Amino acid sequence: MASFLFILSQDDNEAATRCFQFAKVAKDKAHDVEMFLVDDGVMWADKNRDLSQRTTTGDSPGDYLPNLVGSEVPCGV
C-alpha cells in the first residue's frame, strides 16, 4: 500500500475533477489518501458549491468528491 497526497491549487472545474478522480481511484485501491486545498483550490471546500458542471470528458467533481467525503479522506485547507 502506498500513500498519496493530492494538492489542488486552482478554482478550475477540470483540475478539480481530475484531482478528485485520482484520489478516489487511489482510495478504492486501498491506498492511504490525503488531499490539500491551497490558493484558489480552497474554493472547493464550500459545501454549497455546485459540483455538477461537466468536463470535456463528461464527468464532474460531483462524480468523485462525495465518495471521498463519505470515505473520510482527510482534507487540509
Secondary structure, 3 states (H helix, E strand, C coil): CCEEEEEECCCCHHHHHHHHHHHHHHHHCCCEEEEEECHHHHHHHCCCCCCCCCCCCCCCHHHCHHHHHHCCCCEEC
